Amino acid sequence: MAAGSQIPTPDAREARQYNRIRRWLEIAEFVLAVGFLLVLVLTGWSSAIRDFSYRGAFQSYLLAVFLYVVILALIGKALGLGLDYYGFRLEHRYRLSNQKLGGWIWDQAKGFLVSVVLAGLLVELLYVIIRQYPDNWWLLAWAGFVAVGVLLAQLAPVVLLPIFYKFEPLDNEELRLRLITLGERAGTRVRGVYRWKLSEKSKKANAALAGLGNTRRIILADTLLENYSTDEIEAVLAHELGHHVHKHIAKSIAIQAAVTFLGFWAANLVLRYALERRHMFETLADFANLPLVALIFVVLSFLLMPALNAFSRHNERQADRYAFENATISSFISSMNKLADQNLAERMPSRWVEWWFYSHPPIARRVRAAELWAKSNRADSLRQGQAFGL
């Protein structure tokens, strides 16, 4: 869409189909997760797996907790593998993936191992706290989980992301200096600019300002570097820097901390009811109640999704306005349109789809906002010129 246009480019049939299938796939994954957790809670299978874990861990509580997590993860992975594979095939059907089946299987294995280790450590932390501090466990668990979340956000670009992707310092010195200067103008100091070898797996394009503190860095997908002009890359990064300028990371951490607080508060009430009124578990520290805790957080996240997405879209609009002010409007618009085409995004989904599923404003709204901003600025400049007799 050219700057100054009024009518958004209609979505291609292919884009509508792809995004519709992706949404149904997400819904299926959610239903499967809820169904699995409900079966564990309502049938007593969770207690049976707990007993098996105790025997396999020679009655060691901590080892039994970890073994229990591994067993649940294995069952969950087996149940969801068909949907995962369908998602892999979907990306190839719409020519969005470069990944071979062997690479996908290897990524699935790595992802499973990483998730098991992280989930195992978090669950161990949770039940150690419950055993030691049964009265106030939920407050301590909330504080611990928030701290772990912040730590993982800091370590992600140097520990987690390299497990799945390759990164190397950007060799385009002119672009590197230009982006670092843009970052300094936004008041953030980055520790480097890196080429993200996304093309080994995907044809989509992306960029990010990743990490916190000493791990903060700019990462640019090679699919972006190879297909976008310097001005367009600068516009994309200006948007990312807008999040820093408006303190969206800190605000998002605060919102997530509030949601986690609500989740643990609700979990404490439900667990005590299940223990004292329904006698579903032996003690509060009976880790057979883990599926019930997980179910509470899954349902809470589902119920809060529209509000959280609305908050995210607000942040994205603020970041876009920062990009309008610090990059050329034409470059912002062209980069948005290129991203929509390359990532097969819907430019203008229905209102309810946007309300429920979208964490970013649709491309058509972002482009329209850029056009209106440019038009407003031109009008202001004209009025100022007339005021000075120019």
FILO-914885 format. One record per residue (C-alpha): y, x, z; residue number from 1. Coordinates in nm, 3 decimals, decimal comma. Each point is the difference from the previous one (the first is absolute). Last residue first. Layout:
FILO-914885
Y  X  Z  NUM
...
END
This chain:
FILO-914885
3,108  0,648  0,420  390
0,273  -0,187  0,187  389
-0,125  0,108  0,343  388
-0,110  -0,353  0,091  387
-0,148  -0,042  -0,349  386
-0,216  0,307  0,049  385
-0,113  -0,125  0,342  384
-0,093  -0,337  -0,151  383
-0,197  0,170  -0,280  382
-0,183  0,224  0,245  381
-0,094  -0,302  0,212  380
-0,128  -0,186  -0,307  379
-0,205  0,302  -0,107  378
-0,143  0,025  0,350  377
-0,097  -0,368  0,001  376
-0,171  0,036  -0,339  375
-0,192  0,305  0,120  374
-0,113  -0,183  0,315  373
-0,098  -0,306  -0,203  372
-0,206  0,214  -0,236  371
-0,172  0,180  0,286  370
-0,081  -0,331  0,172  369
-0,146  -0,131  -0,327  368
-0,222  0,307  -0,030  367
-0,126  -0,045  0,355  366
-0,059  -0,373  -0,051  365
-0,194  0,063  -0,322  364
-0,208  0,272  0,167  363
-0,124  -0,231  0,273  362
0,138  0,070  0,347  361
-0,231  0,228  0,195  360
-0,253  -0,092  0,275  359
-0,130  -0,279  -0,223  358
-0,302  -0,209  0,105  357
0,117  -0,312  0,181  356
0,356  -0,067  -0,111  355
-0,042  0,156  -0,346  354
-0,311  -0,207  -0,063  353
0,181  -0,310  0,129  352
0,297  0,061  -0,228  351
-0,207  0,052  -0,313  350
-0,016  0,352  -0,140  349
0,292  0,153  -0,193  348
-0,047  0,352  -0,136  347
-0,373  0,005  0,062  346
-0,114  0,361  0,012  345
-0,219  0,172  -0,259  344
0,056  0,338  0,168  343
0,133  0,164  -0,319  342
0,193  -0,304  -0,118  341
0,158  -0,082  0,336  340
0,066  0,367  0,069  339
0,174  0,036  -0,338  338
0,214  -0,304  0,072  337
0,099  0,134  0,339  336
0,078  0,344  -0,144  335
0,216  -0,156  -0,274  334
0,195  -0,203  0,255  333
0,057  0,294  0,235  332
0,099  0,227  -0,288  331
0,251  -0,255  -0,134  330
0,145  -0,042  0,348  329
0,068  0,372  0,036  328
-0,098  0,148  0,333  327
0,161  0,018  0,343  326
0,165  -0,341  0,048  325
-0,266  -0,205  -0,179  324
-0,269  0,200  0,185  323
0,155  -0,099  0,335  322
-0,005  -0,361  -0,120  321
-0,371  0,037  -0,079  320
-0,070  0,126  0,351  319
0,173  -0,308  0,144  318
-0,207  -0,225  -0,228  317
-0,317  0,180  0,109  316
0,083  -0,053  0,366  315
0,046  -0,374  -0,054  314
-0,330  -0,008  -0,194  313
-0,171  0,165  0,299  312
0,139  -0,256  0,244  311
-0,119  -0,281  -0,229  310
-0,341  0,169  -0,022  309
-0,023  0,011  0,379  308
0,095  -0,367  0,026  307
-0,249  -0,108  -0,267  306
-0,278  0,219  0,150  305
0,041  -0,120  0,360  304
-0,288  -0,248  -0,013  303
-0,230  0,244  -0,179  302
0,088  0,286  0,234  301
-0,074  -0,222  0,299  300
-0,334  -0,107  -0,150  299
-0,105  0,361  -0,059  298
0,124  0,111  0,344  297
-0,191  -0,274  0,181  296
-0,312  0,065  -0,209  295
0,006  0,369  0,094  294
0,002  -0,087  0,371  293
-0,286  -0,248  -0,053  292
-0,193  0,260  -0,202  291
0,046  0,249  0,291  290
-0,154  -0,236  0,259  289
-0,335  0,180  -0,021  288
0,195  0,289  0,152  287
-0,065  -0,135  0,348  286
0,303  0,139  0,185  285
0,111  -0,348  0,107  284
-0,347  -0,050  0,143  283
-0,328  -0,167  -0,097  282
0,125  -0,193  -0,300  281
0,001  -0,363  -0,116  280
0,029  -0,144  0,349  279
0,202  -0,295  -0,138  278
0,249  -0,041  0,282  277
0,033  0,348  0,156  276
-0,093  0,225  -0,293  275
0,121  -0,201  -0,299  274
0,315  -0,100  0,188  273
0,063  0,359  0,104  272
-0,054  0,118  -0,355  271
0,235  -0,265  -0,141  270
0,285  0,077  0,239  269
-0,030  0,378  -0,043  268
-0,028  -0,031  -0,377  267
0,317  -0,211  -0,011  266
0,197  0,270  0,183  265
-0,163  0,265  -0,219  264
0,109  -0,180  -0,315  263
0,351  -0,075  0,122  262
0,053  0,367  0,086  261
-0,140  0,101  -0,340  260
0,245  -0,234  -0,171  259
0,289  0,145  0,204  258
-0,110  0,356  -0,077  257
-0,020  -0,089  -0,369  256
0,355  -0,130  0,014  255
0,121  0,315  0,178  254
-0,182  0,226  -0,247  253
0,155  -0,197  -0,284  252
0,346  0,043  0,151  251
-0,052  0,374  0,039  250
-0,116  0,029  -0,360  249
0,277  -0,229  -0,123  248
0,275  0,221  0,137  247
0,251  -0,127  -0,260  246
0,060  0,352  -0,134  245
-0,372  0,081  0,010  244
-0,097  -0,310  -0,196  243
0,277  0,076  -0,247  242
-0,169  0,334  -0,058  241
-0,286  -0,183  -0,169  240
0,246  -0,185  -0,225  239
0,173  0,326  -0,086  238
-0,346  0,135  -0,090  237
-0,047  -0,262  -0,272  236
0,353  0,054  -0,130  235
-0,050  0,379  -0,008  234
-0,322  -0,048  -0,196  233
0,190  -0,217  -0,248  232
0,277  0,260  -0,037  231
-0,256  0,275  -0,057  230
-0,166  -0,208  -0,270  229
-0,330  -0,173  0,059  228
-0,341  0,035  -0,167  227
-0,137  0,338  0,107  226
0,151  0,016  0,348  225
-0,107  -0,353  0,084  224
-0,364  0,046  -0,103  223
0,014  0,332  0,185  222
0,064  -0,203  0,313  221
0,298  0,119  0,201  220
-0,024  0,091  0,369  219
0,313  0,077  0,200  218
-0,067  0,152  0,341  217
0,034  -0,071  0,369  216
-0,259  0,195  0,198  215
0,245  0,162  0,243  214
0,149  -0,333  0,102  213
-0,199  -0,292  -0,138  212
-0,219  -0,026  -0,307  211
0,044  -0,124  -0,354  210
0,300  -0,072  -0,222  209
-0,189  -0,164  -0,281  208
-0,058  -0,019  -0,374  207
-0,221  -0,214  -0,221  206
-0,143  -0,043  -0,349  205
-0,318  -0,177  -0,111  204
-0,249  0,162  -0,237  203
-0,239  0,068  0,285  202
-0,266  0,242  0,121  201
0,070  0,351  -0,128  200
0,345  -0,128  -0,098  199
0,104  -0,006  0,366  198
0,046  0,374  0,020  197
0,295  -0,016  0,241  196
0,256  0,264  -0,087  195
0,175  0,106  0,317  194
0,358  0,040  0,120  193
0,043  0,191  0,325  192
0,079  -0,015  0,369  191
0,257  -0,277  -0,034  190
0,320  -0,015  0,200  189
0,154  -0,342  0,025  188
0,366  -0,100  0,007  187
0,012  -0,199  -0,323  186
0,208  0,274  -0,163  185
-0,267  0,245  0,111  184
-0,263  -0,207  -0,178  183
0,199  -0,012  -0,323  182
0,044  0,377  0,023  181
-0,376  0,034  0,046  180
-0,051  -0,221  -0,307  179
0,233  0,209  -0,220  178
-0,148  0,323  0,127  177
-0,352  -0,112  -0,088  176
0,108  -0,135  -0,338  175
0,153  0,334  -0,098  174
-0,293  0,197  0,141  173
-0,267  -0,191  -0,193  172
-0,310  0,161  0,154  171
-0,051  -0,272  0,264  170
-0,217  0,139  0,278  169
-0,363  -0,113  -0,031  168
-0,189  -0,304  0,120  167
-0,356  -0,116  -0,059  166
-0,114  -0,342  0,116  165
-0,267  -0,154  0,223  164
-0,036  0,238  0,295  163
0,352  0,129  -0,072  162
0,136  -0,343  0,111  161
-0,145  0,023  0,353  160
0,106  0,339  0,139  159
0,339  0,117  -0,130  158
0,151  -0,325  -0,130  157
-0,163  -0,216  0,271  156
0,084  0,218  0,302  155
0,335  -0,158  0,088  154
-0,112  -0,357  -0,066  153
-0,319  0,077  0,194  152
0,202  0,112  0,301  151
0,215  -0,314  -0,010  150
-0,311  -0,218  -0,009  149
-0,161  0,198  0,284  148
0,305  -0,059  0,218  147
-0,004  -0,373  -0,080  146
-0,374  -0,012  0,083  145
0,051  0,170  0,335  144
0,289  -0,222  0,105  143
-0,196  -0,315  -0,092  142
-0,312  0,129  0,175  141
0,203  0,062  0,316  140
0,143  -0,352  -0,008  139
-0,337  -0,157  -0,081  138
-0,184  0,189  0,274  137
0,222  -0,127  0,280  136
-0,261  -0,153  0,230  135
-0,307  0,178  -0,139  134
0,149  0,352  0,039  133
-0,283  0,254  -0,016  132
-0,257  -0,199  -0,193  131
0,254  -0,166  -0,231  130
0,173  0,334  -0,067  129
-0,330  0,169  -0,087  128
-0,073  -0,303  -0,214  127
0,313  0,033  -0,212  126
-0,016  0,379  -0,036  125
-0,360  -0,021  -0,122  124
0,107  -0,273  -0,242  123
0,278  0,222  -0,134  122
-0,230  0,302  -0,037  121
-0,268  -0,202  -0,178  120
0,253  -0,167  -0,230  119
0,140  0,339  -0,103  118
-0,344  0,156  -0,053  117
-0,140  -0,308  -0,173  116
0,307  -0,036  -0,223  115
-0,016  0,364  -0,108  114
-0,373  -0,022  -0,073  113
0,037  -0,323  -0,198  112
0,293  0,134  -0,199  111
-0,192  0,314  -0,085  110
-0,302  -0,200  -0,118  109
0,215  -0,242  -0,199  108
0,187  0,292  -0,156  107
-0,333  0,157  -0,103  106
-0,115  -0,330  -0,151  105
0,327  -0,027  -0,194  104
-0,033  0,355  -0,127  103
-0,353  -0,071  -0,121  102
0,111  -0,322  -0,170  101
0,272  0,179  -0,194  100
0,367  -0,046  0,085  99
0,258  -0,041  -0,275  98
0,113  -0,343  0,112  97
0,257  -0,253  -0,121  96
-0,168  -0,103  -0,325  95
-0,023  -0,370  0,095  94
-0,380  0,002  0,005  93
0,006  0,340  0,170  92
0,203  -0,128  0,296  91
-0,229  -0,304  0,021  90
-0,312  0,220  0,006  89
0,119  0,175  0,316  88
0,098  -0,332  0,160  87
-0,346  -0,138  -0,083  86
-0,151  0,307  0,165  85
0,195  -0,067  0,319  84
-0,100  -0,368  -0,010  83
-0,367  0,097  -0,027  82
0,033  0,261  0,273  81
0,141  -0,250  0,249  80
-0,325  -0,099  0,172  79
-0,139  0,356  -0,001  78
0,329  0,136  0,133  77
0,005  -0,256  0,281  76
-0,359  0,081  0,096  75
0,070  0,373  0,001  74
0,324  -0,044  0,195  73
-0,173  -0,217  0,258  72
-0,270  0,264  0,044  71
0,253  0,284  0,027  70
0,208  -0,192  0,257  69
-0,311  -0,065  0,212  68
-0,095  0,368  -0,021  67
0,346  0,092  0,132  66
-0,022  -0,244  0,290  65
-0,357  0,115  0,080  64
0,114  0,360  0,010  63
0,270  -0,090  0,250  62
-0,233  -0,211  0,216  61
-0,294  0,242  0,006  60
-0,318  -0,208  0,037  59
-0,207  0,237  -0,218  58
0,240  -0,049  -0,291  57
-0,258  -0,177  -0,218  56
-0,099  -0,227  0,287  55
0,362  -0,084  0,078  54
0,071  -0,060  -0,367  53
-0,291  -0,244  -0,027  52
0,137  -0,193  0,297  51
0,347  -0,014  -0,158  50
-0,150  -0,112  -0,334  49
-0,174  -0,287  0,183  48
0,323  -0,089  0,181  47
0,186  -0,016  -0,332  46
-0,277  -0,214  -0,146  45
0,076  -0,265  0,263  44
0,043  -0,264  -0,268  43
0,360  -0,104  0,059  42
0,175  0,336  0,029  41
-0,186  0,194  -0,270  40
0,007  -0,299  -0,237  39
0,373  -0,044  0,058  38
0,066  0,368  -0,075  37
-0,192  -0,014  -0,328  36
0,171  -0,324  -0,105  35
0,346  0,140  0,074  34
-0,073  0,315  -0,204  33
-0,153  -0,198  -0,289  32
0,290  -0,244  -0,006  31
0,249  0,289  -0,010  30
-0,189  0,181  -0,278  29
-0,018  -0,323  -0,201  28
0,374  -0,056  0,043  27
0,073  0,354  -0,117  26
-0,222  -0,053  -0,305  25
0,174  -0,328  -0,072  24
0,331  0,184  0,006  23
-0,126  0,275  -0,231  22
-0,137  -0,263  -0,242  21
0,342  -0,166  -0,020  20
0,166  0,338  -0,045  19
-0,220  0,091  -0,296  18
0,028  -0,341  -0,164  17
0,378  -0,012  0,025  16
0,035  0,355  -0,130  15
-0,231  -0,071  -0,296  14
0,188  -0,317  -0,089  13
0,318  0,206  -0,025  12
0,268  -0,091  0,249  11
0,317  -0,134  -0,154  10
0,293  0,244  -0,028  9
0,272  -0,121  0,238  8
0,291  -0,195  -0,151  7
0,355  0,115  0,077  6
0,044  0,332  -0,175  5
0,287  0,226  0,110  4
-0,209  0,312  0,012  3
-0,286  -0,017  -0,246  2
-0,335  -0,146  0,089  1
END
